[in-house]
């Protein structure tokens, strides 16, 4: 891997190193990671899957994502909030997902907490985007070493603390920062990656959701 953290692909485009040349991971890097998201269902899915990823590789989760979607009703917040004991047992026995009882129960709990948050703020999007860090809270240059040092930040720690206060689980500062990266709250594509400017354009055009 070049010290810059960039790889040059056969199509001639420079990309962040972490997709590792895997086709499905490359598509995720190119088309999804870092793009700003305001849809509550997608946000709920992302934060839940980041919680399932804890202790595992993201690629493992990515390759199981369609199975997760089928198992958790497309991550519809109201549907998941209504899951009961029978659903938990169904999920624990579903080989298509990560069969971790604690994380399964956490997802159901977090759906119920998300309903409460939606009632308070109007949407999950309004809640999360209110935490967006300003330019002065971001690295001046995003290179390989800087990215590797960004496991958590003051913002992810603040969000984690507030979510836990509200009763959420499996939302530690590192998990929350990965969620911030995935949902486009921050653009952590390395300088020189062709996707970085695309994300910047989308972020400039993105209308931040307001609290209801």
C-alpha positions in Angstrom: 0.0 0.0 0.0 1.4 3.4 -0.9 2.3 5.6 2.1 -0.3 8.1 0.9 -3.1 5.6 1.7 -4.3 5.7 -1.9 -4.4 2.9 -4.5 -4.6 3.3 -8.2 -7.2 0.9 -9.6 -7.3 -0.6 -13.1 -9.8 2.1 -14.1 -7.1 4.7 -13.3 -9.0 6.2 -10.4 -7.2 6.8 -7.0 -9.1 5.4 -4.1 -8.7 5.0 -0.3 -6.7 1.9 0.5 -9.2 0.1 2.7 -11.5 -1.5 0.1 -8.6 -3.9 -0.5 -9.4 -4.4 -4.2 -12.6 -6.4 -3.3 -15.4 -5.6 -5.8 -18.3 -5.3 -3.3 -16.2 -3.2 -0.9 -15.1 -1.0 -3.8 -18.7 -0.3 -4.7 -19.5 0.6 -1.1 -16.5 2.9 -1.0 -17.4 4.6 -4.3 -21.1 4.9 -4.0 -22.1 5.0 -0.4 -19.5 5.6 2.3 -19.3 9.3 3.2 -22.4 10.4 1.2 -24.7 12.5 3.4 -27.9 10.6 4.5 -31.1 12.1 5.9 -33.5 9.2 5.6 -34.3 7.8 9.1 -34.6 4.2 8.0 -31.1 4.3 6.4 -29.7 6.0 9.4 -31.2 3.5 11.8 -29.8 0.7 9.6 -26.3 2.2 9.6 -26.1 2.7 13.3 -27.4 -0.8 14.0 -25.0 -2.4 11.6 -22.1 -0.5 13.1 -23.1 -2.0 16.4 -23.2 -5.5 15.0 -19.7 -4.8 13.5 -18.1 -4.3 16.9 -15.4 -6.9 17.2 -15.7 -7.9 13.5 -14.7 -6.6 10.1 -17.1 -4.3 8.3 -16.7 -6.5 5.2 -18.3 -9.3 7.2 -21.3 -7.1 7.9 -21.5 -5.7 4.4 -21.7 -9.1 2.9 -24.5 -10.0 5.3 -26.4 -6.8 4.9 -29.2 -8.1 2.7 -29.8 -10.9 5.2 -29.9 -8.3 8.0 -32.4 -6.3 6.1 -34.6 -9.3 5.6 -34.3 -10.3 9.2 -35.0 -6.9 10.6 -37.9 -5.8 8.4 -35.7 -3.5 6.3 -34.8 -1.7 9.5 -38.2 0.0 9.6 -38.0 1.6 13.1 -41.7 0.9 14.0 -41.6 -2.7 12.8 -38.4 -3.5 14.7 -39.7 -1.7 17.8 -42.6 -4.2 17.8 -40.4 -7.3 17.8 -41.0 -9.7 20.7 -39.5 -12.8 22.2 -40.4 -15.0 19.3 -38.6 -12.6 16.9 -35.5 -12.7 19.1 -35.4 -16.5 19.0 -36.0 -16.3 15.2 -33.0 -14.0 14.8 -30.8 -15.9 17.2 -31.3 -18.9 14.8 -30.8 -17.0 11.6 -27.5 -18.1 10.1 -27.6 -15.2 7.6 -26.8 -12.6 10.3 -24.6 -12.2 13.3 -26.4 -14.3 15.9 -25.4 -12.3 19.0 -28.3 -12.2 21.4 -27.1 -9.1 23.1 -26.8 -7.2 19.8 -30.2 -8.5 18.6 -31.9 -7.3 21.8 -30.0 -4.0 21.5 -31.3 -3.4 18.0 -34.9 -3.9 19.2 -34.3 -1.6 22.2 -32.7 1.0 20.1 -35.7 1.0 17.7 -37.9 1.9 20.7 -35.5 4.6 21.8 -35.5 5.9 18.2 -39.2 6.2 18.3 -38.9 8.4 21.4 -36.2 10.5 19.7 -38.3 10.9 16.6 -41.2 12.2 18.7 -38.8 14.7 20.4 -36.8 15.9 17.4 -39.1 15.1 14.5 -36.6 12.7 13.0 -33.4 10.8 13.7 -31.8 12.9 11.0 -32.5 16.1 12.8 -31.0 14.7 16.0 -27.8 13.4 14.5 -27.1 16.2 12.1 -27.3 18.7 14.9 -24.0 17.2 16.1 -22.1 17.8 12.8 -18.6 19.1 13.7 -17.5 22.4 12.2 -14.4 22.9 10.0 -12.4 23.9 13.0 -13.0 20.4 14.6 -11.8 18.5 11.5 -8.2 17.7 10.5 -6.6 20.2 8.2 -5.5 17.4 5.9 -7.0 13.9 5.7 -4.1 11.5 4.9 -3.5 7.9 5.8 -2.0 8.5 9.2 -4.7 11.0 10.2 -7.4 8.6 9.1 -5.9 5.7 11.1 -5.8 7.9 14.2 -9.5 8.8 14.0 -11.0 5.9 15.9 -13.2 8.4 17.9 -13.5 12.1 18.4 -15.0 14.6 20.8 -18.1 14.7 18.7 -18.5 10.9 18.6 -17.9 10.7 22.3 -20.6 13.4 22.9 -23.1 11.6 20.7 -22.3 8.3 22.4 -22.8 9.7 25.9 -26.1 11.3 24.9 -27.4 8.2 23.2 -26.5 6.1 26.3 -28.3 8.6 28.5 -31.3 8.1 26.3 -31.2 4.3 26.8 -29.4 3.2 23.6 -26.8 0.4 23.7 -23.9 -0.8 21.6 -23.2 2.9 20.7 -19.7 3.5 22.1 -17.6 6.4 20.7 -15.8 4.2 18.2 -19.0 2.7 16.8 -20.6 6.2 16.6 -17.6 7.6 14.7 -17.8 4.8 12.2 -21.5 5.7 11.9 -20.6 9.4 11.4 -18.2 8.4 8.6 -20.8 6.1 6.9 -23.7 8.6 7.0 -21.6 11.4 5.6 -21.5 13.6 8.7 -17.8 13.7 8.1 -15.9 13.1 4.8 -13.0 10.8 5.6 -12.0 9.9 2.1 -8.3 10.5 1.9 -7.0 13.6 0.1 -6.6 12.6 -3.6 -9.3 9.9 -3.5 -11.6 10.6 -6.5 -14.7 10.1 -4.3 -13.6 12.8 -1.8 -14.6 15.7 -4.0 -17.9 14.0 -5.0 -18.7 13.8 -1.3 -17.7 17.4 -0.7 -20.1 18.5 -3.5 -22.9 16.4 -2.1 -22.3 17.8 1.4 -22.3 21.4 0.1 -25.7 20.7 -1.6 -27.1 18.7 1.3 -30.0 20.4 3.2 -29.4 19.7 6.9 -32.7 18.5 8.5 -34.2 20.9 11.0 -35.7 19.9 14.3 -39.5 19.8 14.1 
